[in-house]
Amino acid sequence: MIPLNIPETEDTPKVTLDPANGMFEISKRSYPEDATGFYAPVIGWLGQYMSAPNPETNFTFRLEYFNTASAKQVFKILTVLDDLSKQSKVTIRWHYNKQDQDMLASGQRYSNMIGAEMVMVEN
Amino acid sequence: MSYCFQAFQGYMASHRFFYLLKASKHGPFGGYIISCVLEKMIYFYPFAMNATTTNTLQFAHSLFGNAEAGGLHYVYQGNFSMELTNSILGIAESNLENHHEAAGVKKKVYFIMVESLQNITRHQNDDLAAPGFFIIRRTGNDYYVTSCNTISNNEIELLESKLLEVNSLDQDSLKSHYKDILMHGGISDKGGAGLGLIEMARKSGNKLVYDFEEINDKVSYFFFQTKISSVRGTETGAGMHRDNLEEAKKLHADILKNNLSLVYQGEFTQEVVKCALTMTEGIGDKDPLLLKKRSFLIVVELLQNIFKHGQNPSGGKEGNPGVFLTGKTGDEYLFSASNVILKGDVAKLRTKLELVNSLSKPELDTLYTKVLLEEERPGDKGAGLGLIDLRLKSGHALIYDFRELQDDHAVFTLEVRISPNSTHHDPPKHS
């Protein structure tokens, strides 16, 4: 499957979805003008990946900031990963800065909302 | 004369803490203020006090009265850095673009802004290190750029003689005078030879207007204003120029009185949001990371709200009109945003705000999760999480106000306060 690489900008995150190299990561900042529009290709790509996934998918979130519109989109991605976890092994790593308790709380909230394994990683 | 002096004293008293916080990192030249004012602002003073709203809410509303005129307006107090200057210029540029100004006018306004900003930093008195003040405002076809910085009393005579000289010259004489100084020197020990003043007079095509306000027996405030006319032959008289300087001084006093550090009025777009974020990111260098992150996200939510949910009564497409204020009192930061909504939406929004304010933290968390789970509807511009998130991040009840405009619109102002160690303040329970 063709990897999806979106370079970061000031207000949109870096997205790396590369099954051949086992890299699945969303990082940096996410407060785009149109969050739904930005994440549509990401969610679309994951939908396609569902049809022929790797035996194991390690998905990393390493966000510094995300706005509420992005929060909704992140949840949609997690929902897809949750579905994927019913057919193959999925581990989601949610990174947070030690001092950023809000980022940890967001991760824990998502973790409680899905069945897939979600690990909180302190940086 | 006296109100400016009082305002300055008040300013020094209220901002000393803020300044000291910054001084160690950026040296004694750190603080300054930038302000851009919009035309007709004067008509909205003085604003009536209302027991149910805060002073800053009133101030925001007073700025909004002329939103439809679509000018630019901001105030900044903090450290002068390259990044900050770029943000200030970036916002101004974005506004000039929106007004479709001719390239020549844009270049002149830009040049004079840069020159004014440099004057503030270069000529700031090191012993006093008082923050400066900078305003850009559009009135009709004219742009007014006003700066203010402190100056030693013993330097006033020389500076005034230069200003009088520049003002006495016509355009041709300014040109030859400029060449003369370049070729024969006369450079002052501060690196300027009045060259900046000559260039500003040349590019603006108008006389320079200024005023000195004595602070004490050692220093004074130096107010300085340049006017750029965007349409030839429509220049207003020197009297108007002088009146505008007095208005700028009045605004200066109001901003100081309200403990504000950044005020921006104009059209809001994602570009403006990015510039405003760069400015606010410098706030609170010594504050905990969590406070900085929360402040950043509060600004994102408030400002994106303006262009996602706001209305543009004039029908313009380049962003929605709004007002954004930040301030600091003690260790508490204040962020406030105003935008236009439809009168018909007031009741619904008020109900939402009342609900969010009435909930405890666990109840807000539950509501947040519930909204996350809701299906997206086509045409949704946000996640419907903004107000919940603002209330959670602030810990305090959200402060808000609606004010009706003449037509089908109303101005909605939302004020969010945040302090280090802020815990969630549950609403009082009624039996």
HADDOCK unambig.tbl for C-alpha pairs under 7 A between the chains (distance, minus, plus):
assign (segid A and resid 33 and name CA) (segid B and resid 270 and name CA) 6.09 0.50 0.50
assign (segid A and resid 67 and name CA) (segid B and resid 297 and name CA) 6.53 0.50 0.50
assign (segid A and resid 67 and name CA) (segid B and resid 300 and name CA) 6.99 0.50 0.50
assign (segid A and resid 67 and name CA) (segid B and resid 301 and name CA) 6.78 0.50 0.50
assign (segid A and resid 68 and name CA) (segid B and resid 383 and name CA) 6.24 0.50 0.50
assign (segid A and resid 68 and name CA) (segid B and resid 385 and name CA) 5.75 0.50 0.50
assign (segid A and resid 68 and name CA) (segid B and resid 386 and name CA) 5.95 0.50 0.50
assign (segid A and resid 69 and name CA) (segid B and resid 382 and name CA) 5.18 0.50 0.50
assign (segid A and resid 69 and name CA) (segid B and resid 383 and name CA) 4.91 0.50 0.50
assign (segid A and resid 72 and name CA) (segid B and resid 372 and name CA) 5.80 0.50 0.50
assign (segid A and resid 72 and name CA) (segid B and resid 383 and name CA) 6.09 0.50 0.50
assign (segid A and resid 99 and name CA) (segid B and resid 289 and name CA) 6.33 0.50 0.50
assign (segid A and resid 99 and name CA) (segid B and resid 290 and name CA) 6.22 0.50 0.50
assign (segid A and resid 100 and name CA) (segid B and resid 289 and name CA) 6.83 0.50 0.50
assign (segid A and resid 100 and name CA) (segid B and resid 290 and name CA) 5.23 0.50 0.50
